[in-house]
């Protein structure tokens, strides 16, 4: 009886070992699982100008980035005189990208054709203002520099002269 019980016990032990082992993940499976958990629509830190603090909260970083960008564009184009014979009320949208290597690339400037016809030099001035931005540190996602795209609205309002 003891021999039969011992054999039965050994069979149970050896046949149930697989239930106690955890399956190993391959590096590809681990990478796939990790990539599924990342929210790709958000960055961990926004692109930073030299006057912005990297220790600030994400909201404060975003505010600093947007404020610095708007201020630079407005200061740049306010040096130009734009005179119109018509009343214009338009919102331009400047779409641009900051690459992971800190390059700023303009994707598109959207606006009413009347605005660009009235101020033919406006588009080139906006492009120049973006190109003359001070060097900006790229956005980070998990500590890695990433490309980010932004859209800046710019209100154009004139009265007939």
Secondary structure, DSSP 8 states (H G I E B T S, - for coil): -HHHHHHHHHHHHHHSHHHHS-----HHHHHHHHHHH--TT--SB--B-TTS-TTS-HHHHHHHHHHHHHHHHHHHHHTS----SS-EEEEEEEEEEE-TTS-EEEEEEE--HHHHHH-TTHHHHHHHHHHT----B-EEETTEEE-EEEEEEEEEEE---
